[in-house]
């Protein structure tokens, strides 16, 4: 039996059914728009599963944007996915990434 916290529905209309774990902390991310423009930004992790990542961003991210998050000190992404949802929440945005839709370089 796992003692890791599980979230079944972060948002009331969320359809994701994969088990997800609460993830906390601020990490660096590369953000690549559908046009190919890339930037670095700090994002706050919310939750993670085999099929998706939930995070908070200070700026809105367009659907189709590819985000790769990096653990502290790592040169390789610990998770990546494509933005499928971005909703205003508090002073920032709640972003949903689908890990199955990430682009292949």
C-alpha positions in Angstrom: 0.0 0.0 0.0 1.4 3.4 -1.0 1.5 6.3 1.4 1.9 8.9 -1.3 -1.0 11.4 -1.4 -3.3 10.8 -4.4 -5.5 13.4 -6.0 -8.4 12.1 -8.1 -9.8 15.3 -9.4 -7.9 18.6 -9.1 -10.5 20.5 -11.0 -14.2 19.5 -10.9 -14.4 18.8 -14.7 -11.0 17.1 -14.9 -11.3 13.8 -16.9 -7.8 12.4 -16.2 -8.1 9.1 -14.3 -4.5 8.2 -14.0 -3.2 8.1 -10.4 -1.5 11.3 -9.6 0.8 12.4 -6.8 1.0 15.8 -5.2 4.1 17.6 -6.4 5.3 20.7 -4.7 8.2 23.1 -5.4 9.4 25.7 -7.9 11.3 24.4 -10.9 12.8 25.8 -14.0 11.0 25.1 -17.3 11.7 25.6 -21.0 8.6 26.8 -22.7 8.4 26.4 -26.5 5.4 27.9 -28.3 3.8 26.3 -31.3 5.7 28.9 -33.4 9.1 27.6 -32.1 9.9 30.5 -29.7 11.5 29.3 -26.5 11.9 30.9 -23.1 13.0 29.9 -19.6 10.6 30.5 -16.6 10.0 29.3 -13.1 6.9 27.3 -12.6 5.3 25.7 -9.5 4.5 22.0 -9.6 1.1 21.0 -8.4 0.7 17.3 -9.3 2.1 14.7 -11.6 1.0 11.3 -13.1 2.1 9.0 -15.8 0.0 10.9 -18.3 0.1 14.5 -17.1 1.5 17.3 -15.1 -0.3 20.1 -13.2 1.5 23.3 -12.6 1.1 27.0 -11.9 2.5 29.7 -14.0 2.7 33.5 -13.6 1.9 34.0 -17.3 -0.7 32.3 -19.5 0.5 29.4 -21.8 -1.3 28.7 -25.1 -2.6 25.3 -25.9 0.0 23.4 -28.0 2.9 25.0 -26.1 5.5 22.4 -25.0 6.8 22.6 -21.5 9.8 20.7 -20.1 10.5 21.0 -16.3 13.9 20.5 -14.8 14.7 19.3 -11.2 17.2 21.4 -9.4 20.7 20.8 -10.7 19.5 18.6 -13.6 20.5 19.2 -17.2 17.8 16.9 -18.5 14.0 17.4 -18.1 12.3 15.4 -15.4 8.9 15.7 -17.1 7.6 17.3 -20.3 4.3 17.7 -22.0 2.0 19.8 -24.2 -0.3 22.4 -22.7 -3.9 21.3 -23.0 -5.5 23.6 -20.5 -4.6 27.0 -19.0 -7.1 28.7 -16.6 -6.7 31.8 -14.5 -6.4 30.9 -10.8 -5.5 33.5 -8.1 -2.5 35.6 -9.1 -1.5 33.2 -11.9 -2.6 30.4 -14.1 -3.3 26.7 -13.5 -1.8 24.8 -16.5 -2.4 21.2 -17.5 0.2 19.3 -19.5 -0.5 16.1 -21.4 2.7 14.0 -21.3 1.6 11.8 -24.2 1.5 14.8 -26.6 5.0 16.2 -26.1 6.9 16.9 -29.3 9.8 14.7 -30.4 12.9 16.7 -31.3 
